[in-house]
């Protein structure tokens, strides 16, 4: 046992000054960062399944994408996995250094495989190796340290005495599902439907990118197992495609957790826009994911209402190609409460400042009347001058009629004026005085 403690002390000391580290290649979206931080991990197994079985448990020291720290007179030089027991004379190399030991599974999870030297076990020669399987368990993050770290106890382990292969299975939060980068661009994005334009407003910049990304720093607490900060993804007049946990929705919240978590805040809506009478417009999304309200404990479906407010200084910059857009920071975000499961968000938008006012029915009639008058006068003058050879006021088309109308209107206006100013009564009194 003293030799075991001595080996551990030497490993710990030399790990600080001599271990050589290489960068692990990425693992197709899985989170392996915690596994690669310590200088080495360690755990122990019962002696019955150890090569060179002893009465004492055997200890395993292993690392990823780097060498174990060297130890004097050790057979684990330039290796990544080493086994040692207090009754063994020397540590036993189980796995050579591998630049990238990780292999993703077809479903969630991955393996780490190491092949070791040729050894003698139970009177037979065999090539020792070890295969570690990492299975999903969100409650097992593998807490690292900068030196050595204690690995969680395996949930399954065995040794094939014929092939000298170890199989060790661990729970690990980073193996739960693949992390899809938030800026992943859909390969074949769903084109935007023809949105019903909110009356008079310009929504062209909104519907161009595959979706927009909002950074929400306060208000994302929609369930008891999420944080108050998140990224909000929103697509207008089309669903979000190829974003893990959000596909087929129009509004989605993503949380930076291990494993990452997504919550659909609004289902796909082909036409979400509604205009205000007094300026601005809304985008309303319902049919979100069913949640347990953290304040009431009751189930409800999320929904979200987005108000676009006038701000001439804020442009929603359309990204090049088919990249997602980075939306401006919301001026207001109202979270879930004990009274509602409806999120509300106000965002500044230049296109919400003024309506593109069209022509009213009265304006159109006035334009038609003006055009008719112009044609009437032009052709009328031409007819009177060139066909009837009229001169003077008679060149005006239908002069007697229009002069009568004009004089009648003038007389009516004078009569009305005198009636309002009581000049008619004075005229009658003057007539009686003359008599």
SEKOLKOL-17946 format. One record per residue (C-alpha): residue in three letters; z, y, x. Coordinates in steps of 0.2 Angstrom, whole numbers, padded with zeros to 4 digits, always signed. Each point is the difference from the previous one (the first is absolute). Layout:
% SEKOLKOL-17946
ALAZYX;...
//
This chain:
% SEKOLKOL-17946
UNK+0000+0000+0000;UNK+0004+0012+0015;UNK-0018-0003+0006;UNK-0007+0005-0017;UNK+0010+0016+0000;UNK-0006+0004+0017;UNK-0018-0003-0004;UNK+0002+0012-0015;UNK+0008+0013+0011;UNK-0014-0001+0013;UNK-0013+0000-0013;UNK+0007+0016-0008;UNK+0002+0009+0016;UNK-0017-0004+0007;UNK-0008+0004-0016;UNK+0005+0018+0002;UNK-0009+0002+0017;UNK-0013-0013+0002;UNK-0008-0006-0017;UNK-0018+0004-0001;UNK-0007+0005-0017;UNK-0018+0001-0007;UNK-0006+0007-0016;UNK-0002-0012-0014;UNK-0017+0000-0009;UNK+0002+0005-0018;UNK+0002-0015-0012;UNK-0012+0004-0014;UNK+0012+0012-0009;UNK+0016-0010+0002;UNK+0015+0009+0007;UNK+0005-0008+0016;UNK+0008+0015+0009;UNK+0018-0006-0002;UNK-0004-0016+0008;UNK-0007+0008+0016;UNK+0014+0013+0003;UNK+0014-0011+0008;UNK-0002-0007+0018;UNK+0003-0017-0008;UNK+0007-0008-0015;UNK+0012-0015+0000;UNK+0006-0013-0013;UNK+0008-0018+0002;UNK-0004-0017-0008;UNK+0010-0015-0001;UNK-0001-0012+0014;UNK-0008-0014-0010;UNK-0017+0008-0001;UNK-0001+0007+0018;UNK-0011-0007+0014;UNK+0012-0008+0012;UNK+0013-0002-0013;UNK+0018+0004+0005;UNK+0017+0001-0009;UNK-0001+0018+0000;UNK-0012+0011-0010;UNK-0016+0007+0009;UNK-0003+0018+0001;UNK-0018+0008-0002;UNK-0005+0016+0008;UNK-0017+0007-0005;UNK-0010+0016+0000;UNK-0017+0006-0006;UNK-0014+0008+0010;UNK+0010+0000+0016;UNK+0009-0011+0013;UNK+0018-0005-0001;UNK+0009+0008+0014;UNK+0000-0010+0016;UNK+0015-0010+0005;UNK+0004-0007+0017;UNK-0005-0019+0002;UNK-0006+0000-0019;UNK-0014-0011-0006;UNK-0004+0013-0013;UNK-0009+0012+0012;UNK-0014+0009-0009;UNK+0004-0008-0016;UNK+0003+0007-0018;UNK+0011-0014-0007;UNK+0014-0009+0009;UNK+0013-0013-0005;UNK+0017-0002+0008;UNK+0016-0010-0003;UNK+0017+0000+0009;UNK-0003-0018+0006;UNK-0017+0003+0007;UNK-0003+0003+0018;UNK-0014+0013-0002;UNK-0008+0009-0015;UNK-0015-0008-0007;UNK-0016+0009-0003;UNK-0006-0003-0018;UNK-0014+0013-0001;UNK-0011+0009+0013;UNK-0003+0019-0002;UNK-0014+0004-0013;UNK-0008+0017-0001;UNK-0001-0002-0019;UNK+0010-0015-0008;UNK-0002+0006-0018;UNK-0012-0009-0012;UNK+0000+0007-0019;UNK+0001-0013-0014;UNK-0012-0001-0014;UNK+0014+0006-0011;UNK+0014+0012+0004;UNK+0008-0004+0016;UNK-0005-0004+0018;UNK+0003-0012+0015;UNK+0004+0002+0018;UNK-0005-0014+0011;UNK+0004-0004+0018;UNK-0005-0015+0011;UNK+0011-0006+0015;UNK-0002-0011+0015;UNK-0001-0019+0000;UNK+0017-0008+0000;UNK+0009-0017-0001;UNK+0009-0003-0017;UNK+0008-0016-0004;UNK-0010-0009+0014;UNK-0017+0007-0006;UNK-0010+0014+0007;UNK-0005+0013-0012;UNK-0006+0019-0001;UNK+0015+0010-0008;UNK-0004+0014-0012;UNK+0008+0010-0014;UNK-0007+0007-0016;UNK+0010+0013-0009;UNK-0004+0004-0018;UNK+0005+0017-0007;UNK+0002-0001-0019;UNK+0003+0015-0012;UNK+0018+0005-0004;UNK+0002+0019-0003;UNK+0019-0001+0003;UNK-0003-0006+0018;UNK-0007+0014+0011;UNK+0005-0007+0017;UNK+0011+0014+0007;UNK-0006+0003+0018;UNK+0008+0008+0015;UNK-0007+0006+0017;UNK+0008-0014+0009;UNK+0003-0018-0007;UNK+0002-0003-0018;UNK+0007-0014-0011;UNK-0014-0008-0011;UNK+0004-0005-0018;UNK+0004-0019-0001;UNK-0016-0010-0004;UNK-0002-0006-0018;UNK-0009-0015+0006;UNK-0002-0009+0017;UNK-0006-0017+0007;UNK-0006-0008+0016;UNK-0014-0012+0000;UNK+0006-0012+0014;UNK-0018-0008+0002;UNK-0009+0017+0003;UNK+0015+0010+0007;UNK-0004+0014-0013;UNK+0014+0011-0007;UNK-0003+0007-0017;UNK+0012+0014-0005;UNK-0001+0010-0016;UNK+0008+0017-0002;UNK+0002+0013-0014;UNK-0007+0017+0004;UNK-0003+0016-0010;UNK-0016+0005+0009;UNK-0008-0016-0005;UNK+0001+0004-0019;UNK-0017+0007-0002;UNK-0013+0010+0010;UNK+0002+0018+0002;UNK-0016+0009-0006;UNK-0002+0017+0008;UNK+0001+0014-0013;UNK-0016+0008+0007;UNK-0010-0016-0003;UNK-0017+0005-0007;UNK-0007-0012-0013;UNK-0016-0009+0006;UNK-0009+0001-0016;UNK+0010+0014-0010;UNK-0001+0001-0018;UNK-0011+0015-0004;UNK+0008+0014-0011;UNK-0004-0001-0019;UNK-0008+0016-0007;UNK+0017+0009-0004;UNK+0001+0011-0015;UNK+0002+0017+0008;UNK+0015+0009-0006;UNK-0007+0015-0009;UNK-0006+0013+0013;UNK+0008-0007+0015;UNK-0007-0008+0016;UNK+0006-0017+0004;UNK-0014-0005+0012;UNK+0011+0000+0016;UNK+0012-0011-0009;UNK-0011-0015-0004;UNK-0010-0001+0016;UNK+0012-0010+0012;UNK+0005-0018-0004;UNK+0018+0007-0003;UNK+0012+0014+0006;UNK+0016-0002+0010;UNK+0016+0010-0005;UNK+0015+0000+0011;UNK+0015+0000-0011;UNK+0017+0004+0009;UNK+0011+0000-0015;UNK-0001-0009-0017;UNK-0007-0017+0003;UNK+0016-0009-0005;UNK-0007-0010-0015;UNK+0009-0016+0003;UNK+0016-0005+0009;UNK-0008-0009+0014;UNK-0011+0015+0006;UNK+0002+0016+0009;UNK-0001+0018-0005;UNK-0016+0003+0011;UNK-0017-0008-0002;UNK-0018+0003+0001;UNK-0009+0003-0017;UNK-0018-0006-0002;UNK-0011+0007-0014;UNK-0018-0003-0005;UNK-0009+0010-0013;UNK-0012-0008-0012;UNK+0000-0016+0009;UNK+0013-0014+0006;UNK+0007-0001+0017;UNK-0009-0014+0010;UNK+0006-0011+0015;UNK+0017+0008+0001;UNK+0014-0014+0001;UNK+0010+0000-0016;UNK-0010+0014-0008;UNK-0017-0008-0004;UNK-0006+0004-0017;UNK+0012+0015-0003;UNK-0003+0018+0000;UNK+0017+0006+0007;UNK+0011-0010+0012;UNK+0016+0003+0010;UNK+0002-0009+0017;UNK+0016-0001+0009;UNK+0003-0002+0019;UNK+0011-0015-0001;UNK+0001-0017+0007;UNK-0010-0008-0008;UNK-0010+0015-0007;UNK+0002+0003-0018;UNK-0012+0007-0013;UNK+0003+0005-0018;UNK-0014+0005-0012;UNK+0004+0016-0008;UNK-0015+0002-0011;UNK-0014-0012-0006;UNK-0018+0003+0002;UNK-0006+0014-0011;UNK-0018+0004-0002;UNK+0003+0018-0006;UNK+0017+0007+0004;UNK-0003+0019-0002;UNK+0006+0012-0013;UNK-0002+0019+0001;UNK+0013+0013-0004;UNK-0004+0015-0012;UNK+0009+0012+0012;UNK-0007-0006+0016;UNK+0001-0016+0011;UNK-0002-0018-0005;UNK+0009-0017+0000;UNK-0004-0018+0006;UNK+0010-0012-0010;UNK+0002-0019+0005;UNK+0010-0013-0011;UNK+0001-0019+0001;UNK+0009+0000+0016;UNK+0011-0015+0007;UNK+0015-0005-0010;UNK+0016+0004+0010;UNK+0018-0001-0003;UNK+0006+0018-0001;UNK+0013+0002+0014;UNK+0010+0013-0011;UNK+0001-0010-0017;UNK-0003-0018+0005;UNK-0014-0001-0013;UNK-0018-0005+0002;UNK-0014+0012-0003;UNK-0018+0003+0006;UNK-0003+0014+0012;UNK-0012+0014-0004;UNK-0005+0016+0009;UNK-0006+0018-0005;UNK-0008+0011+0013;UNK-0002+0018-0003;UNK-0013+0010+0010;UNK+0005+0018+0003;UNK-0010+0014+0006;UNK+0001+0005+0018;UNK-0016+0008+0008;UNK+0006-0004+0017;UNK+0001-0019-0002;UNK-0016-0010+0003;UNK+0000-0019-0002;UNK-0010-0004+0015;UNK-0012-0014-0003;UNK+0000-0012+0015;UNK-0016-0006+0009;UNK-0007-0017-0005;UNK+0010-0010-0012;UNK+0017+0004+0007;UNK+0015+0003-0011;UNK+0005+0019-0002;UNK+0016+0007+0005;UNK+0007+0010-0015;UNK+0010+0016+0002;UNK+0019-0001-0002;UNK+0006+0000-0018;UNK+0009+0016-0005;UNK+0011-0010-0012;UNK+0004-0019-0002;UNK+0011-0006-0014;UNK+0006-0018+0002;UNK+0006-0013-0012;UNK+0016+0005-0009;UNK+0012-0008-0013;UNK-0010+0008-0013;UNK-0018-0005+0005;UNK-0011-0011+0011;UNK-0013+0014+0001;UNK-0004+0008+0016;UNK-0006+0017+0000;UNK-0009+0009+0015;UNK-0007+0018+0002;UNK-0013+0002+0013;UNK-0009+0016+0006;UNK-0019+0000-0003;UNK-0013+0013+0002;UNK-0011-0007-0014;UNK+0014+0003-0012;UNK+0000+0019+0001;UNK-0013+0005-0013;UNK-0011-0008-0012;UNK-0019+0000+0001;UNK-0002+0009-0016;UNK-0016-0004-0009;UNK-0009+0010-0014;UNK+0007+0001-0017;UNK-0010-0002-0016;UNK+0001+0019-0003;UNK-0006+0004+0017;UNK-0015-0011-0002;UNK-0004+0007-0017;UNK+0001+0018+0008;UNK-0012-0005+0014;UNK-0012-0007-0013;UNK+0000+0015-0010;UNK-0003+0011+0015;UNK-0015-0010+0005;UNK-0007+0001-0017;UNK+0002+0019-0001;UNK-0008+0002+0017;UNK-0015-0011-0006;UNK-0001+0010-0016;UNK+0000+0017+0008;UNK-0013-0006+0013;UNK-0012-0008-0011;UNK+0003+0013-0014;UNK-0004+0015+0012;UNK-0016-0009+0006;UNK-0006-0003-0017;UNK+0003+0017-0007;UNK-0008+0008+0016;UNK-0015-0011+0004;UNK-0004-0007-0017;UNK+0004+0013-0013;UNK-0002+0015+0013;UNK+0016+0008-0006;UNK+0008+0015+0009;UNK+0017+0009+0000;UNK+0014-0008-0010;UNK-0012-0012-0008;UNK-0002-0010+0016;UNK+0018-0007-0004;UNK-0003-0016-0010;UNK+0005+0002-0019;UNK+0005+0018+0004;UNK+0003+0005-0019;UNK+0012-0015-0002;UNK+0010+0003+0015;UNK+0001+0019-0002;UNK+0007-0003-0018;UNK+0012-0013+0006;UNK+0006+0012+0014;UNK+0002+0015-0012;UNK+0009-0010-0013;UNK+0012-0006+0013;UNK+0003+0017+0006;UNK+0003+0007-0017;UNK+0012-0014-0004;UNK+0010+0004+0016;UNK+0001+0018-0004;UNK+0006-0004-0018;UNK+0013-0012+0007;UNK+0006+0013+0012;UNK+0001+0014-0013;UNK+0009-0012-0012;UNK+0013-0005+0014;UNK+0003+0018+0005;UNK+0001+0006-0018;UNK-0015+0012+0002;UNK-0007-0007-0017;UNK+0014+0007-0010;UNK-0002+0017+0008;UNK-0018+0001-0004;UNK+0004-0004-0019;UNK+0013+0014+0000;UNK-0012+0013+0007;UNK-0012-0004-0014;UNK+0013+0003-0013;UNK+0005+0017+0008;UNK-0018+0006-0001;UNK+0000-0003-0018;
//
